[in-house]
C-alpha cells in the first residue's frame, strides 16, 4: 500500500512540474513573440481593438492559433504572428493563457 501511495505522489509531482514548465515556456514565448504588445501584460489588453486573452481557455487559444497559422482564420497581423509558431509553442501559449483564469 505504501508503494502505491508513493508512486501516486511521485506521478503527481512529475505531472505538476511538467505543466508548470509548459506555463513558464508559454509566458516566455508570449513575451518574446510580442503578444504583450497587443494583448497586454497578463492577457489584459489596454487597446479596445485588440482582445484580452485573460479568461480564455486553452482549447480556444489552441484552435485559434492553429487556424491563424494555417490561414483558415484570416487576420493579416495574426496570420503573420502565428506563421512562425511550432506546435509546441502553441501548446505552451495555450497553457500559459489558460493559467491566467
Order of alpha helices (4+ residues) and beta strands (2+ residues): alpha-alpha-alpha-alpha-alpha
